[in-house]
Amino acid sequence: MKVIDVAQKYGYESLEAFARAFKSIHGVAPTMAKDSGSQLKAYPCMTFHISIKGDIEMNYRIEQKEAFEMFGVDTDINTLDNQNFVSIPRFWETCRSDGTMTRIRKAGNLDANTPLHAAMYNCTDTSHAYMIGHFIPASGAPKGFFMS
């Protein structure tokens, strides 16, 4: 095949554009590729692998509990247009990265592996308050945190 025919076949607008692209990949001009001993590069076909998670069964139960009090940090969450699905993970990430979660654990005398809790309250049709924290310890409510 002529080089110009190959260039047109693969959508290049000019022989020069094809020659530049060919040389940048293979290190030789397309006309030299036919020479004996020229080494060219080959790339395998591109494939995609899609992994879908969340297909594992999760067992849970709902329990009736007595009222409890928590301490922590809170924010107002807008639920219009499902904004809560963006705002809540962002709130968790902010609290993780700015040290708030460490402060909560320290104030509650908790170790680093103790999970923190979340609570929603003051719910309306368009918003609710959202809190990340832990149960108030027997020693009393830590200062500097929101209580609920």
SULURKA-V779080 format. One line per field, one symbol per residue. ss: DSSP state (H for helix, E for strand, - for the rest). phi: phi as a letter, one per 40 degrees, with the letter a starting at -180 (. if undefined). psi: psi as a letter, one per 30 degrees, with the letter a starting at -180 (. if undefined). Layout:
ss: ???
phi: ???
psi: ???
This chain:
ss: --HHHHHHH-----HHHHHHHHHHHH---HHH-------------------------------------EEEEEEEEE-HHH-HHHHHHHHHHHHHH--HHHHHHHH---------EEEEE-----EEEEEEEEE----------EE-
phi: .cccccdcdcgccaccccccccccccgbcdccccccgcbbbbbcdcbbbbbbbhcccbcaabbcbcdabbbibbacbcbcffcccbccccccccccccgcccccccccfbccccccbbabafcbcbaacbbbaacccdchcccgbcba
psi: kkeeeeeeeggkfleeeeeeeeefefflleffffkkfkklkkklkklkkkkklggkkjkllkkkllklkllblllkkkfkhgfffeeeeeeeeeeefggeeeeeeeeghklffkkllkkklhkaffllkkkkalkklfflkklglkk.
